[in-house]
Amino acid sequence: MPKTLRIATRQSELALWQAKHVQVRLQTALPEIEVVLLPIRTEGDRIIDRPLSEIGGKGLFLKELEAALAAGEADLAVHSMKDVPAELPPGMALPVVLSPGSPLDAFVANDYDTVEQLPDGAHMGTSSLRRAAMLKNLRPDLRISSLRGNVQTRLAKLDAGEFDAILLACAGLERLGLAARIKSELSPEQSLPAIGQGVLGIEIRADDDETAAHIAALDDEYTHIRIDAERAVNARLEGSCHLPIAAYAVHDGQTLRLRACVGKPDGTVMVRDEISGPTGEAASLGHRLAERLLAAGADKILADLA
Ligand SMILES: NCc1[nH]cc(CCC(=O)O)c1CC(=O)O
């Protein structure tokens, strides 16, 4: 019997695209191995009527996939890095990241092309505390309401007239074949992306050296450095919940520029800072930037949300 690699995946269209992307990449690299999908239904997919921050935060979407890994039912799980908490559960590792898309937020509307074009007091939908903080900081007049559900559900609510505009990740829309819905990209100055936005991560059991060896070639070095810097910010700042934190790193292979901010979701306070240094020090740059943000008031913003 040929060796099989089993990819645990959520069943949303976005999760399936991501898992299939990794499946194809692995299958191409490893023709002698059979790479299959193991679809799993997770708690985060079942509860769609409450904000994510209320029902257990970011780790929710990963839990059941990690259980399948721990039980030996699956060999790897593919995640949007944005949904991966700062700390992995014991026994898990995330050795490979890849970045098949844009890291930026997308402005999506039917009657407007940019945030600037929105009329005074326009109604926007997002349930991301980060996007709410960015939007209110950019345009204090905007009215923002919670918007959950998968990407298609959110677009349907926009199309039904519940909102004048919504923000989504460009990457998610691209993966679903919905790039035509992107009216404009928000620049990092307008909306600094979430930590790991647009990046896929492959999680495995920490002791599974065989799978680690099979997937190693998929790792993207540029993205890995980016993730090391951004996740170091998260390691210092994040509690258990989904928070209004953004960090975004770019580099040229030598020098890394890391921007980060923590904002109040009502837009009244936004602590921003940035740091540059050698790519080899990505993680320590992230830690240092996080310390500076905390000292400049991020600690108060995060404590008030806890
Ligand atoms: N929060 C859900 C989620 N998780 C990953 C993506 C899209 C892909 C990505 O951002 O990496 C999305 C949709 C969105 O935020 O619009």
The ligand as an SDF file (V2000), in Angstrom:
LIG
                    3D

 16 16  0  0  0  0  0  0  0  0999 V2000
  -11.6120   35.7450    9.9370 N   0  0  0  0  0  0  0  0  0  0  0  0
  -11.9140   34.6810    9.0420 C   0  0  0  0  0  0  0  0  0  0  0  0
  -10.8730   34.5280    7.9920 C   0  0  0  0  0  0  0  0  0  0  0  0
   -9.7740   33.7960    8.2220 N   0  0  0  0  0  0  0  0  0  0  0  0
   -8.9860   33.8680    7.1030 C   0  0  0  0  0  0  0  0  0  0  0  0
   -9.6370   34.6490    6.1660 C   0  0  0  0  0  0  0  0  0  0  0  0
   -9.1470   34.9570    4.8180 C   0  0  0  0  0  0  0  0  0  0  0  0
   -7.7200   34.5810    4.5220 C   0  0  0  0  0  0  0  0  0  0  0  0
   -6.7040   35.3500    5.3230 C   0  0  0  0  0  0  0  0  0  0  0  0
   -6.9690   36.4820    5.7740 O   0  0  0  0  0  0  0  0  0  0  0  0
   -5.6030   34.8220    5.4940 O   0  0  0  0  0  0  0  0  0  0  0  0
  -10.8490   35.0660    6.7150 C   0  0  0  0  0  0  0  0  0  0  0  0
  -11.8800   35.8890    6.0700 C   0  0  0  0  0  0  0  0  0  0  0  0
  -11.6970   37.3740    6.2490 C   0  0  0  0  0  0  0  0  0  0  0  0
  -11.0960   37.8410    7.2380 O   0  0  0  0  0  0  0  0  0  0  0  0
  -12.2090   38.1320    5.4130 O   0  0  0  0  0  0  0  0  0  0  0  0
  1  2  1  0
  2  3  1  0
  3  4  1  0
  3 12  2  0
  4  5  1  0
  5  6  2  0
  6  7  1  0
  6 12  1  0
  7  8  1  0
  8  9  1  0
  9 10  2  0
  9 11  1  0
 12 13  1  0
 13 14  1  0
 14 15  2  0
 14 16  1  0
M  END
$$$$
